[in-house]
């Protein structure tokens, strides 16, 4: 259905783009990751996909232990809704801060050097945190995920620690704000320069397919 609708449309600008705004350490972003993968797999021949780091809790200084009660409640809700598995052991760690800037910075590096693997890398580092409970402040926490790309660990580590990328990730945070995004995950669609909200919060690939059909049919 969607392919037929797209073939009937005349786009004056670039092809339609689905913009995903999220954060690697956002539990609902982790919860929706399988649905996002399905959506992308089903529609990447018809739409461009862009990933933007929204900045859930960048530069936060509270530890996982400080937020244990708060995060436990949210993670349990996400697990119940999505079926995703969480490893709660990290919530007992008093030394890891819930600062979501480092993994966002890591994504910026991969998006720049290996854009085709950006979404896959994003999903992999979510698992590194939520299942493997890695400390996402450390460059080595991303080495397993880097094996999915052509980026070597030395290059990644240098860029991960560079001030340049600490500034670049801020540009994504500002872009998310400029797009009017205040919660994650958020899906937007851009057609002929006009941006509309597809979903703010948890979504299913099936629900998004229906919305895409309706949005495109009106253009």
C-alpha positions, 0 to 999 in steps of 0.5 A: 500500500505504502509503495503504491501511494509513494509512487503516485506522489510528486515530491518537490524536495527530498524524499520523505524522511522519518526522523527518530529522536531518542537517547541510548539510555532512555528505557522507553527507547530501549523498549521500542527498539524492536518495533523501530527495527521492524519499521525501518526494515519494512520502509527503508526502501521508501523513506530515508531514516535519520537518527537524532540524539535528544539528550535525556539526562546529559551531564547528570551527576546522580548515580544509578544507585541514587535513582534505583527506586525511580528507574526500577519502576520505569524499567518494570513498566517498559518491560511489561509493555514491550517484553524487553529484558532488563538487567537491574544489577546496574541500579546497585552501582554507586559509581556509575552516573546516569549521564546520557551524554557519553553514549549519545556522543558515541552515536554521533561518531558512528553516524559520521563515520559509518552512517549506514550502521548508525541505527544498528549501533544504537540498538547494540549500545542499548543492549550493552547498557540494559543487558550487559550493564556496561559503564557507558562513560568508558570508550571500551564499552562500545568496542563490541558494538564497533565490530558491526562497523568498519571503525577501529577502536583506536580511531573511535577512542580518540574521537570519543575523548575529543572535545570536538565531539563533546561539542558536536553532540550538543548540536543534536540536543539543540536540534531535538529542541528546535524540532519541538521534541520533549519526550523520547522516543519521538518519531517525526516525518518530513515531507517537502520540508514540512514536519509532522509528529508520527508518535511521541512515546512507545509505538508499534511498527503496525501502528506506524504503518497505518499512520504512514499510509494515512499521512502519505495519502493526504499529500 
